[in-house]
Amino acid sequence: MALEGRFDEAAGVVRVGDDARQRYHDSRGYGYPLEGNEIALAPVEAAHLLYRGDLEAVVDDSGERLDFRAFVAREPGRKFGVRFLVYADLRSRGFYLSPASEPWVADPPEEPADFAVFPRGKGPGDGEIEYALRVIGERTDVPAGELTAGVLAVVDEESEITYFEVSRRDPSGTTGATLPDGCEADLLADRVVVWEPPVDLYESAFYGQPLEGREYDKPTLQCSLLEAAYLAERGAIALEPTAVRERGREVEGERFDRRLAVYTTLRERGVVPKTGYKFGADFRTYADVESVENLGHSELLIRVHPDDYVFEPRDLALDVRLAHGVRKTMAFALVDEAGGVDWWSLERLTP
Amino acid sequence: MALEGRFDEAAGVVRVGDDARQRYHDSRGYGYPLEGNEIALAPVEAAHLLYRGDLEAVVDDSGERLDFRAFVAREPGRKFGVRFLVYADLRSRGFYLSPASEPWVADPPEEPADFAVFPRGKGPGDGEIEYALRVIGERTDVPAGELTAGVLAVVDEESEITYFEVSRRDPSGTTGATLPDGCEADLLADRVVVWEPPVDLYESAFYGQPLEGREYDKPTLQCSLLEAAYLAERGAIALEPTAVRERGREVEGERFDRRLAVYTTLRERGVVPKTGYKFGADFRTYADVESVENLGHSELLIRVHPDDYVFEPRDLALDVRLAHGVRKTMAFALVDEAGGVDWWSLERLTP
């Protein structure tokens, strides 16, 4: 027999009595207990019970009886539509989940989240949270400063949901190589040519890209302005670092200094950054380069952004989708005014 | 025996005599004939011959002898570095190619291009052009109004080259379906719910997305604001078209009207547009939908832009790479002030 709920609009919950506590809370993880034998349901929980036919109606403050359609049309609560869709999706995948706040959960996640999702087979009372889940529509901007570790559920305009795991992730590697000293080089409009460098500069340390097919036996290396700035600063090539950096700024504006900060940090961490152009990213990175001959695949794609950047979910979907398609992980390097870098990675998640 | 050239800096060509005409022009497609037995070489052609050791040096106006390195350091001519790299790459792939202007080619391509590339096995004199090729560095912006049919070669910062075939491409399809009349629907914050529509609205015409798992036998369809605006305008759902469009603009700003113009055009052409969110695009499209049960894969990913949009090559690389990875073609819909649409497609090309 389906029960009826009472919409306490001031408190923003739906109260249900009778045997709701045993049927919906104790055995199925909905809501939280009130005095007596009532339970309080969040609007998305009440909507889900209406949706499934477990609640017949919800009566509002004026006495109007609302069925699923009418309750949904009220859009009770912030982001109701997208939160309901995610709630329903995770329920259908066999998870228990609750609003990520007291009194639904005794120990809510530290980071702001919409839902606490429990490990499969466990419920709200077991005290273990699998995912701290945040829900957004695809048109919701995400300022970089508001990124939090956890799961991000993005609901697109046709109500499909994509889940992302957002984690802090500092890249590190084992690549190290001695740099040469004062190699001859020329600064061109948008690149640098290094003439007859020691063969290890490319073969072991993976700087630049050889110019192929010269009939003379004179290895020539082309470097990006970024690589060249790094090498010039360390005296490995005989160019004025200032001149190379100036050229870099001419070509790419303020992006250049940000990318150089990230490039430098990566090299210092033993990671080899190469251009990510073909993947639409700033860098692709190799953690453990011993020789170019035995090069594995790059593991990360990195996008460099200022720390006040605002992400659009659609671009996140694109970046992560591409990375996944080429078996790499998408990472973001957020650079502050002083050149400090904050690292995040985003991966597609199937809950 | 390697020859020497003379750099005529005013004319911007390198002149070579002796048997250059027979050795470099007649048999290998470099340069164009001058009076007597001299030929004139474009700077990239001269650089290539220096590179290969066929020219020993180029003497400039002041009498200085320039080897490959010194000639390159001069950066003779606009976009010299990137044009040289593409020239060398295509030569190494077995193509003959020339600057795309007279007198190198008798009949240059109509569209502005850097090089005329000839079909494999054919040369400048055979009168057949395989590709009208334009060369840019990865940091060069491409205004939408400057897109031309042909091949675009993008040289990244580490001198790798990606080739794109740019074509005009009007989508068309065979999907047609009768629309229902006045279905009940509710306008929510960022989507629309259609209550108990005829089953064909989704099953044959592929509008919306069903809400799954309802225990009642009441099919419920969620539509995007875009689909809903289109349906409302045609009386298929009982919502005020103006209200839906207003909501669309609240959610996505001016993009909404552009996307609606493209959505409408596609439906009119018998193509079914669905959201492209998961691919970071505006739409994925199906040309021939008979029923959702027998749905094939979508063929195109479409990005919608205003006609004054400026493309960044890095984003083009990303879009095209993703499309290729999911076996679709990337297309761009450029929308003018009046809602007219110009269609382009971009595909990766291996010359």
Interface residues (C-beta under 8 A of the other chain):
Chain A: Y51 R52 G53 R69 V72 A73 E75 K79 F80 G81 V82 A88 S92 G137 E138 R139 V154 D156 E157 E158 S159 E160 T162 D186 L188 A189 D190 R191 V193 W195 G208 Q209 L211 E212 G213 R214 E215 Y216 Q222 C223 S224 L225 L226 E227 V251 E252 K274 T275 Y277 K278 F279 G280 A281 P313 R314 D315 A317 L318 D319 R321 L322 G325 V326
Chain B: Y51 R52 G53 R69 V72 A73 E75 K79 F80 G81 V82 A88 S92 G137 E138 R139 V154 D156 E157 E158 S159 E160 T162 D186 L188 A189 D190 R191 V193 W195 G208 Q209 L211 E212 G213 R214 E215 Y216 Q222 C223 S224 L225 L226 E227 V251 E252 K274 T275 Y277 K278 F279 G280 A281 P313 R314 D315 A317 L318 D319 R321 L322 G325 V326
